[in-house]
Amino acid sequence: MTDEKTGLEPIKRPVGRPRREVSELPELWYEEVLELYAEGASDVEIKVILNVSNDIWARWMKEEPEFQETIKIGKELSRAWWETVGRRNLANGKFNSTLWYMNMKNRFGWADRSETKVDVSDKMQKIIEKGIEIANKYGGIDNGEE
C-alpha cells in the first residue's frame, strides 16, 4: 500500500521478539546445566537459569542437537541423584520415603502399575473366535493341562 502524500511504500518492521538461539547462551552454559542436574535439579530450574520459555525450550529440543544431548544427559544425572538419595536413606527412619516416592512419580513418571488396553477390531475378534472354533473341532488346544 503506497502512501498517497509521499508515494513511498511503508517500511515493514518485524513483528514480535527476535528469535533466540542457543549460540546466545553463555560460552560454557552446558557445564552449569549439567552441574545443576547432577544436584537433582529439574527442567524448570534449568529453564529459569537459562532464562528460556517453554516454547524456546521445546524448539531447541527439536532443532538443536547440542542442547538436546545436554538436556538428555542432564536428566539422567538428575534421576541418578534422586535415586541415590532414596537408596542411601532406606534404613534412615527420619527419611520421608513417601515424599521421596511421590517426587519420583511426578518427576520421572513412575507408576504404581501399568495397564495395557488392547482394542481388538470386530474383524479380529471374528478371526479369533473362528480359530478357537476350528481348534475345538480338532480336539481343542493343548494347553498342557490333563
LORODO-935088 format. One record per atom (N, C-alpha, C, O, CB): residue in three letters; x, y, z. Coordinates in steps of 0.02 Angstrom, whole numbers, padded with zeros to 5 digits, always signed. Glycine has a CB too. Layout:
alaXYZ;...
***
This chain:
met+00043-00058+00000;met+00000+00000+00000;met+00045+00062+00000;met+00086+00070+00045;met-00049+00000+00061;thr+00038+00104-00048;thr+00080+00163-00056;thr+00050+00222-00020;thr-00010+00233-00021;thr+00090+00179-00130;asp+00094+00261+00014;asp+00072+00322+00048;asp+00054+00373-00006;asp+00093+00386-00051;asp+00128+00350+00095;glu-00007+00403-00001;glu-00031+00450-00052;glu+00011+00514-00056;glu+00020+00541-00110;glu-00103+00467-00039;lys+00035+00538+00002;lys+00073+00601+00003;lys+00144+00592-00025;lys+00167+00633-00064;lys+00077+00628+00074;thr+00177+00538-00004;thr+00247+00529-00023;thr+00255+00483-00083;thr+00306+00488-00118;thr+00286+00502+00035;gly+00207+00440-00094;gly+00213+00392-00149;gly+00259+00334-00132;gly+00278+00296-00177;gly+00237+00427-00211;leu+00278+00327-00068;leu+00325+00275-00047;leu+00289+00218-00013;leu+00235+00227+00017;leu+00379+00305+00000;glu+00319+00160-00018;glu+00294+00102+00018;glu+00314+00108+00092;glu+00370+00129+00106;glu+00322+00035-00012;pro+00270+00091+00139;pro+00289+00094+00209;pro+00342+00040+00226;pro+00344-00012+00194;pro+00226+00084+00254;ile+00383+00055+00275;ile+00434+00008+00297;ile+00400-00045+00340;ile+00363-00030+00387;ile+00491+00044+00337;lys+00413-00107+00323;lys+00384-00162+00362;lys+00433-00182+00416;lys+00491-00200+00402;lys+00367-00224+00317;arg+00410-00178+00477;arg+00452-00196+00534;arg+00433-00267+00557;arg+00374-00286+00554;arg+00444-00145+00592;pro+00483-00305+00579;pro+00466-00372+00603;pro+00420-00369+00664;pro+00426-00324+00706;pro+00530-00411+00621;val+00376-00417+00668;val+00329-00420+00723;val+00355-00470+00774;val+00381-00523+00756;val+00258-00441+00699;gly+00348-00453+00838;gly+00368-00498+00891;gly+00442-00493+00910;gly+00479-00452+00882;gly+00353-00569+00872;arg+00461-00534+00957;arg+00530-00535+00980;arg+00576-00568+00930;arg+00554-00609+00889;arg+00535-00571+01047;pro+00640-00549+00932;pro+00688-00585+00889;pro+00693-00657+00913;pro+00685-00671+00972;pro+00758-00550+00891;arg+00707-00702+00868;arg+00713-00773+00882;arg+00776-00785+00924;arg+00831-00764+00905;arg+00716-00815+00817;arg+00768-00820+00981;arg+00826-00836+01023;arg+00860-00898+00997;arg+00827-00945+00974;arg+00805-00845+01096;glu+00926-00899+01002;glu+00965-00956+00979;glu+01010-00980+01036;glu+01029-00942+01080;glu+01007-00936+00917;val+01027-01044+01034;val+01071-01074+01084;val+01139-01038+01085;val+01170-01032+01138;val+01082-01149+01069;ser+01161-01014+01028;ser+01225-00979+01023;ser+01227-00916+01066;ser+01282-00890+01079;ser+01240-00961+00951;glu+01170-00891+01088;glu+01167-00832+01130;glu+01179-00848+01204;glu+01188-00803+01245;glu+01099-00798+01122;leu+01178-00912+01222;leu+01190-00931+01291;leu+01263-00919+01309;leu+01306-00916+01264;leu+01171-01006+01303;pro+01279-00912+01374;pro+01349-00904+01393;pro+01392-00961+01366;pro+01367-01016+01354;pro+01356-00900+01470;glu+01456-00948+01357;glu+01501-00995+01325;glu+01499-01066+01353;glu+01495-01115+01315;glu+01571-00969+01329;leu+01502-01073+01418;leu+01502-01140+01449;leu+01436-01156+01484;leu+01435-01184+01539;leu+01560-01146+01500;trp+01381-01137+01452;trp+01315-01146+01481;trp+01302-01219+01500;trp+01271-01233+01551;trp+01262-01122+01433;tyr+01326-01264+01458;tyr+01312-01336+01469;tyr+01344-01362+01532;tyr+01317-01408+01564;tyr+01336-01376+01408;glu+01402-01334+01552;glu+01434-01356+01614;glu+01391-01339+01674;glu+01382-01381+01719;glu+01504-01324+01621;glu+01365-01278+01676;glu+01322-01257+01732;glu+01258-01300+01733;glu+01236-01321+01787;glu+01304-01183+01726;val+01230-01312+01675;val+01169-01352+01670;val+01181-01422+01696;val+01141-01448+01736;val+01143-01354+01598;leu+01235-01454+01675;leu+01250-01522+01697;leu+01265-01525+01772;leu+01246-01573+01805;leu+01309-01550+01658;glu+01299-01474+01798;glu+01312-01471+01870;glu+01247-01467+01910;glu+01239-01501+01960;glu+01357-01410+01887;leu+01200-01426+01887;leu+01136-01419+01922;leu+01096-01484+01918;leu+01067-01505+01968;leu+01096-01362+01893;tyr+01094-01514+01859;tyr+01059-01578+01853;tyr+01091-01630+01899;tyr+01056-01670+01930;tyr+01060-01603+01780;ala+01157-01630+01905;ala+01192-01679+01947;ala+01176-01669+02021;ala+01188-01713+02062;ala+01268-01672+01937;glu+01147-01611+02038;glu+01124-01598+02107;glu+01049-01612+02114;glu+01020-01597+02166;glu+01139-01525+02127;gly+01019-01641+02062;gly+00948-01659+02064;gly+00901-01607+02036;gly+00841-01612+02046;gly+00929-01673+02134;ala+00927-01556+02002;ala+00885-01502+01976;ala+00834-01529+01926;ala+00843-01581+01894;ala+00928-01449+01942;ser+00779-01491+01920;ser+00726-01507+01872;ser+00733-01465+01809;ser+00772-01418+01807;ser+00656-01496+01904;asp+00694-01483+01758;asp+00693-01444+01697;asp+00672-01372+01711;asp+00699-01325+01681;asp+00646-01475+01645;val+00624-01363+01756;val+00601-01295+01772;val+00658-01253+01800;val+00666-01195+01781;val+00542-01298+01823;glu+00698-01282+01844;glu+00755-01245+01872;glu+00804-01226+01816;glu+00831-01171+01816;glu+00790-01287+01926;ile+00815-01271+01770;ile+00862-01258+01715;ile+00834-01203+01670;ile+00872-01160+01648;ile+00875-01323+01674;lys+00770-01205+01656;lys+00739-01153+01615;lys+00748-01084+01647;lys+00761-01035+01612;lys+00664-01168+01604;val+00741-01081+01712;val+00749-01017+01748;val+00821-00993+01742;val+00833-00935+01728;val+00728-01024+01822;ile+00868-01037+01754;ile+00939-01019+01750;ile+00958-00995+01680;ile+00995-00946+01672;ile+00984-01080+01769;leu+00931-01028+01629;leu+00946-01009+01559;leu+00902-00952+01534;leu+00914-00923+01482;leu+00938-01069+01514;asn+00850-00936+01573;asn+00802-00884+01555;asn+00769-00899+01487;asn+00768-00857+01442;asn+00838-00815+01552;val+00742-00959+01482;val+00707-00979+01421;val+00635-01000+01437;val+00621-01028+01490;val+00744-01037+01386;ser+00591-00986+01391;ser+00520-01005+01398;ser+00510-01078+01379;ser+00556-01110+01352;ser+00475-00959+01355;asn+00451-01103+01392;asn+00435-01172+01372;asn+00437-01179+01296;asn+00459-01230+01270;asn+00365-01191+01397;asp+00415-01127+01260;asp+00416-01130+01187;asp+00487-01133+01159;asp+00501-01173+01114;asp+00380-01069+01158;ile+00531-01091+01186;ile+00600-01092+01163;ile+00632-01159+01180;ile+00667-01188+01139;ile+00641-01034+01195;trp+00620-01184+01240;trp+00646-01249+01262;trp+00625-01304+01213;trp+00666-01343+01190;trp+00621-01266+01334;ala+00560-01305+01197;ala+00534-01357+01152;ala+00566-01351+01082;ala+00584-01401+01052;ala+00457-01351+01146;arg+00574-01290+01058;arg+00604-01280+00992;arg+00677-01303+00993;arg+00699-01338+00947;arg+00600-01206+00970;trp+00714-01284+01044;trp+00784-01304+01048;trp+00791-01379+01054;trp+00838-01409+01027;trp+00819-01269+01107;met+00745-01411+01090;met+00748-01484+01097;met+00737-01518+01029;met+00763-01572+01018;met+00695-01509+01148;lys+00700-01487+00985;lys+00688-01514+00917;lys+00745-01497+00869;lys+00765-01539+00829;lys+00623-01489+00890;glu+00770-01436+00874;glu+00814-01410+00821;glu+00888-01406+00839;glu+00930-01398+00794;glu+00791-01342+00802;glu+00905-01412+00902;glu+00975-01401+00924;glu+01004-01465+00955;glu+00993-01477+01014;glu+00979-01343+00974;pro+01040-01505+00917;pro+01067-01569+00942;pro+01110-01561+01005;pro+01106-01602+01051;pro+01107-01603+00888;glu+01152-01509+01008;glu+01195-01498+01067;glu+01152-01485+01129;glu+01166-01512+01182;glu+01243-01438+01055;phe+01101-01445+01122;phe+01056-01431+01178;phe+01019-01494+01198;phe+01016-01511+01257;phe+01006-01375+01159;gln+00992-01529+01149;gln+00954-01590+01162;gln+00996-01642+01199;gln+00973-01672+01248;gln+00928-01619+01096;glu+01057-01652+01177;glu+01100-01702+01209;glu+01119-01681+01280;glu+01121-01723+01325;glu+01164-01713+01167;thr+01132-01617+01289;thr+01148-01592+01356;thr+01090-01605+01404;thr+01101-01627+01460;thr+01165-01517+01354;ile+01030-01590+01382;ile+00971-01599+01424;ile+00959-01673+01438;ile+00942-01692+01494;ile+00908-01567+01392;lys+00967-01716+01388;lys+00958-01789+01398;lys+01007-01815+01451;lys+00987-01851+01496;lys+00968-01827+01332;ile+01070-01796+01444;ile+01120-01817+01493;ile+01103-01788+01562;ile+01108-01823+01613;ile+01191-01795+01471;gly+01083-01725+01562;gly+01066-01692+01625;gly+01009-01727+01661;gly+01011-01735+01722;gly+01048-01621+01612;lys+00958-01747+01624;lys+00901-01781+01655;lys+00923-01847+01687;lys+00898-01865+01741;lys+00846-01794+01603;glu+00968-01882+01655;glu+00994-01944+01684;glu+01034-01930+01747;glu+01029-01967+01796;glu+01038-01981+01633;leu+01073-01876+01747;leu+01110-01857+01807;leu+01062-01840+01864;leu+01073-01860+01921;leu+01156-01796+01792;ser+01009-01804+01849;ser+00960-01786+01900;ser+00926-01847+01928;ser+00918-01854+01988;ser+00908-01738+01871;arg+00906-01892+01884;arg+00873-01953+01907;arg+00920-01994+01950;arg+00900-02022+02001;arg+00849-01995+01847;ala+00983-01998+01930;ala+01032-02035+01970;ala+01040-02005+02039;ala+01045-02041+02089;ala+01101-02037+01935;trp+01040-01938+02043;trp+01046-01905+02108;trp+00987-01924+02152;trp+00996-01943+02210;trp+01049-01828+02099;trp+00926-01919+02125;trp+00867-01935+02165;trp+00864-02009+02185;trp+00845-02025+02241;trp+00804-01917+02125;glu+00884-02053+02140;glu+00884-02125+02157;glu+00936-02139+02211;glu+00925-02181+02254;glu+00898-02167+02094;thr+00993-02105+02207;thr+01045-02114+02258;thr+01020-02091+02326;thr+01032-02124+02377;thr+01109-02075+02239;val+00985-02035+02328;val+00957-02011+02392;val+00911-02064+02422;val+00915-02079+02481;val+00917-01944+02381;gly+00868-02093+02381;gly+00823-02144+02406;gly+00861-02206+02430;gly+00846-02232+02484;gly+00774-02164+02352;arg+00908-02229+02390;arg+00946-02289+02407;arg+00986-02280+02472;arg+00987-02324+02515;arg+00994-02308+02351;arg+01018-02222+02479;arg+01059-02210+02538;arg+01019-02200+02601;arg+01046-02204+02656;arg+01103-02150+02527;asn+00955-02187+02594;asn+00914-02172+02653;asn+00863-02227+02669;asn+00817-02216+02709;asn+00878-02108+02643;leu+00870-02285+02639;leu+00822-02339+02651;leu+00817-02357+02725;leu+00763-02373+02750;leu+00842-02400+02611;ala+00872-02356+02760;ala+00873-02375+02831;ala+00865-02316+02878;ala+00865-02324+02939;ala+00937-02412+02847;asn+00858-02256+02851;asn+00851-02196+02891;asn+00778-02186+02911;asn+00736-02172+02869;asn+00878-02134+02852;gly+00764-02194+02975;gly+00695-02188+03000;gly+00667-02118+02993;gly+00606-02109+02992;gly+00693-02209+03072;lys+00710-02068+02988;lys+00686-01999+02981;lys+00675-01979+02908;lys+00649-01925+02895;lys+00736-01952+03014;phe+00696-02022+02862;phe+00688-02007+02791;phe+00614-02011+02772;phe+00581-02060+02788;phe+00730-02055+02748;asn+00590-01961+02738;asn+00520-01960+02718;asn+00513-01997+02651;asn+00514-01966+02598;asn+00493-01886+02712;ser+00506-02062+02656;ser+00503-02103+02596;ser+00441-02090+02554;ser+00443-02096+02493;ser+00506-02177+02614;thr+00387-02071+02586;thr+00326-02055+02548;thr+00336-01994+02505;thr+00317-01993+02447;thr+00266-02045+02596;leu+00366-01943+02534;leu+00381-01882+02495;leu+00428-01898+02438;leu+00419-01875+02382;leu+00411-01827+02541;trp+00480-01937+02452;trp+00528-01957+02401;trp+00493-01995+02345;trp+00504-01981+02286;trp+00584-02000+02432;tyr+00450-02043+02364;tyr+00415-02084+02315;tyr+00369-02041+02271;tyr+00367-02049+02210;tyr+00374-02138+02351;met+00332-01995+02302;met+00287-01952+02264;met+00327-01907+02216;met+00306-01895+02160;met+00245-01908+02311;asn+00384-01883+02239;asn+00428-01843+02197;asn+00450-01884+02136;asn+00449-01859+02079;asn+00490-01819+02237;met+00470-01946+02147;met+00493-01988+02093;met+00436-02002+02043;met+00447-02002+01983;met+00521-02055+02120;lys+00376-02013+02069;lys+00319-02025+02025;lys+00306-01963+01981;lys+00294-01970+01921;lys+00256-02041+02066;asn+00307-01905+02011;asn+00291-01844+01974;asn+00349-01822+01929;asn+00337-01798+01873;asn+00274-01789+02022;arg+00409-01828+01953;arg+00467-01803+01916;arg+00487-01850+01859;arg+00507-01827+01806;arg+00525-01793+01963;phe+00482-01915+01871;phe+00509-01963+01822;phe+00456-02011+01794;phe+00473-02060+01762;phe+00563-02004+01854;gly+00392-01997+01807;gly+00339-02035+01776;gly+00330-02105+01804;gly+00303-02149+01770;gly+00350-02040+01704;trp+00352-02116+01866;trp+00341-02182+01896;trp+00267-02194+01902;trp+00228-02146+01910;trp+00376-02187+01965;ala+00246-02257+01900;ala+00176-02275+01908;ala+00171-02334+01955;ala+00216-02376+01959;ala+00143-02291+01840;asp+00115-02338+01990;asp+00104-02394+02035;asp+00094-02459+01996;asp+00114-02512+02019;asp+00043-02381+02080;arg+00064-02453+01939;arg+00055-02511+01896;arg+00044-02486+01825;arg+00029-02428+01813;arg-00005-02555+01920;ser+00053-02532+01780;ser+00045-02516+01710;ser-00014-02554+01682;ser-00019-02614+01691;ser+00109-02532+01670;glu-00058-02518+01649;glu-00115-02551+01618;glu-00108-02546+01543;glu-00089-02495+01515;glu-00181-02518+01641;thr-00123-02602+01510;thr-00121-02604+01437;thr-00191-02619+01412;thr-00221-02669+01430;thr-00070-02657+01412;lys-00215-02575+01370;lys-00281-02585+01342;lys-00272-02611+01271;lys-00238-02580+01229;lys-00324-02519+01342;val-00303-02667+01258;val-00299-02697+01191;val-00366-02686+01158;val-00418-02709+01183;val-00280-02773+01195;asp-00365-02652+01103;asp-00426-02640+01065;asp-00426-02686+01005;asp-00388-02678+00957;asp-00431-02565+01043;val-00470-02736+01008;val-00474-02785+00954;val-00532-02766+00909;val-00588-02756+00932;val-00483-02858+00983;ser-00518-02760+00846;ser-00570-02743+00798;ser-00621-02800+00793;ser-00607-02856+00812;ser-00540-02727+00728;asp-00679-02784+00767;asp-00731-02835+00758;asp-00706-02892+00713;asp-00719-02950+00727;asp-00795-02804+00728;lys-00670-02874+00660;lys-00645-02924+00614;lys-00595-02970+00650;lys-00596-03031+00641;lys-00612-02891+00552;met-00550-02939+00689;met-00500-02979+00726;met-00535-03024+00776;met-00514-03081+00785;met-00449-02932+00762;gln-00587-02999+00809;gln-00624-03040+00857;gln-00655-03100+00822;gln-00654-03155+00850;gln-00678-02998+00892;lys-00683-03091+00762;lys-00712-03146+00724;lys-00660-03197+00705;lys-00672-03257+00707;lys-00747-03119+00661;ile-00600-03173+00686;ile-00545-03219+00668;ile-00525-03260+00729;ile-00515-03321+00723;ile-00484-03179+00641;ile-00519-03229+00786;ile-00500-03264+00848;ile-00553-03317+00865;ile-00537-03374+00880;ile-00492-03215+00907;glu-00617-03297+00862;glu-00671-03344+00877;glu-00672-03402+00829;glu-00683-03460+00849;glu-00739-03308+00875;lys-00660-03389+00765;lys-00658-03443+00714;lys-00600-03490+00728;lys-00606-03551+00721;lys-00652-03413+00643;gly-00542-03461+00748;gly-00484-03502+00764;gly-00498-03549+00822;gly-00479-03607+00821;gly-00424-03459+00780;ile-00532-03523+00873;ile-00550-03564+00932;ile-00599-03618+00911;ile-00594-03675+00933;ile-00580-03520+00988;glu-00647-03600+00870;glu-00697-03648+00845;glu-00664-03705+00808;glu-00679-03764+00819;glu-00749-03613+00800;ile-00617-03689+00763;ile-00582-03740+00724;ile-00538-03783+00770;ile-00535-03844+00762;ile-00540-03708+00668;ala-00505-03750+00817;ala-00462-03788+00863;ala-00503-03837+00904;ala-00481-03894+00915;ala-00424-03740+00910;asn-00562-03817+00927;asn-00605-03861+00966;asn-00632-03918+00923;asn-00641-03974+00948;asn-00663-03822+00996;lys-00643-03905+00859;lys-00668-03956+00813;lys-00617-04012+00805;lys-00635-04070+00796;lys-00683-03925+00745;tyr-00552-03994+00809;tyr-00499-04044+00801;tyr-00468-04064+00868;tyr-00409-04081+00871;tyr-00445-04017+00755;gly-00508-04063+00921;gly-00485-04088+00985;gly-00462-04034+01033;gly-00433-04049+01085;gly-00430-04136+00973;gly-00474-03972+01017;gly-00457-03919+01063;gly-00384-03900+01060;gly-00346-03927+01021;gly-00474-03938+01133;ile-00367-03853+01101;ile-00298-03828+01104;ile-00265-03861+01164;ile-00292-03859+01219;ile-00295-03749+01110;asp-00208-03891+01154;asp-00170-03924+01209;asp-00135-03869+01248;asp-00085-03841+01226;asp-00119-03977+01182;asn-00161-03855+01308;asn-00130-03805+01350;asn-00089-03835+01407;asn-00070-03800+01454;asn-00184-03760+01378;gly-00074-03899+01401;gly-00031-03931+01450;gly-00068-03958+01510;gly-00036-03988+01554;gly+00020-03885+01472;glu-00133-03949+01514;glu-00171-03974+01571;glu-00199-04043+01556;glu-00216-04058+01499;glu-00228-03926+01589;glu-00203-04084+01607;glu-00230-04152+01599;glu-00304-04152+01607;glu-00336-04205+01601;glu-00199-04201+01649;
***
